[in-house]
Each structure stands twice: as structure tokens, then as C-alpha cells.
Amino acid sequence: MGAGHDHSNADTRVSRMLIAAAILTAFFALELTTALLINSIALLADAGHMLTDLVAMFMGLTAVLLARHGSASPARTYGWHRAEVFTAVANAVLLLGVAVFILYEAFERLGHAPDIPGVPMIVVALAGLAANAVVVLLLRSHSKESLAVKGAYMEVVADTVGSIGVLIAGIVTVTTRWPYADVVVAVFVALWVLPRAISLARAALRILSESSPTHIDVEELRSA
């Protein structure tokens, strides 16, 4: 009964991740194309983060499938479940790389920010919010059961904040014509991503190093 329930739950998790990946792929294509057409660093930054969402989703799917089908053995006492942990570490490294790239590109534009049309930014940001909302609802419950899904879920949540930033930049650009709104939001997206990447890396590395969970006081257990 328990094994059947776990198998059914794993099937649901995979199905939802596949749907989420399809949604993110479609939106990534839209956002990247728009960013290149209007030369928006904020949209490009959000598209870069969306790319990490996609990579995280596919790596998470791979990890979940390996953990589901790989059985434990004398050589691998955890089966393939550690694959999810390695996936989380890879996600964190990718996030850090995107954040550094965004900061570099943003600072390159500080002295000569180009004029960016605000309306396309607003339209794409609204589409991004809708896409992220659907994906968050799809992954929310499963993010508590799998570190790989949690990594993908965290990135989508963070990208939702990025979409809000792009929306604000678009509105500011339309109403004030201030050219630096695009750059400011790009920096904001990078600074928003960094602590989440570090947090995900720490959580995964604690498991790899077999450290005690942060909510458990080892000394208190010893004295009990």
C-alpha cells in the first residue's frame, strides 16, 4: 500500500514537472526574443534566471527519475537519492553564475543606458507573472518532498519577484522616460538571486557532509 502510494506520488511529481517545464520553455523563448529585440538588460536578466529555472526543472526531473528507478545496493546504500542533492548543488552554482553575469552587464550600462520601450516590458512581465503563478501552484506541494523539486520551486518563486521588478521598470520607463530603470531592476534581480543560491547550496552541502539538520540541537540530544 505504502509502496503503491509512493509510486503514484512520484508519477504525479514527474507529470507536474513536465507541465511546468513546457510552460517555462514557452515563456523563456518569448522573454529572450523580446529582450534582444528591445535591448533590455532587465528582461535579459530575467530571461537568464528563467533559463536556470528550466535547467533546474530538467535536472530535477532527471534526479527524481533516478531516485525513483534506482534501487539501493551495497555500493550505493542510498540508491540514486543523492542525485537530487547533487542537482541542488548544480542549481545553486548556475544561479550564482547568472547573478554575476547580470551584475557585470548592468554595471557596463551605468554610463550609457539606452532608451528602452516600456510597453513590451510590461506585457512580457505580466505574461511572466501568469506563467510563474501556474508553475508555483504545480510544484508547491512537491517542493516539501524533494530537494530537487525544491530547487526548481525556489528559482521560480525568485523569478516571480524578478517579473514584478521588470513590470515596475516598464511602468517607470513609460511614465517618466528614465533610462536607468532597466539597469536598476537588473541589479535588483541579481541581488535577489544571490542569497537564495547560497541558501540552496548550504542546504545541499549539509546533506552531502552528513551534518545534523539546523533545527536539531545535537548537544541537547546527547544530554537527554
Helices and strands as residue ranges (DSSP letters): H 2-38, H 41-69, H 82-108, H 118-139, G 141-144, H 147-176, H 181-208, H 218-223
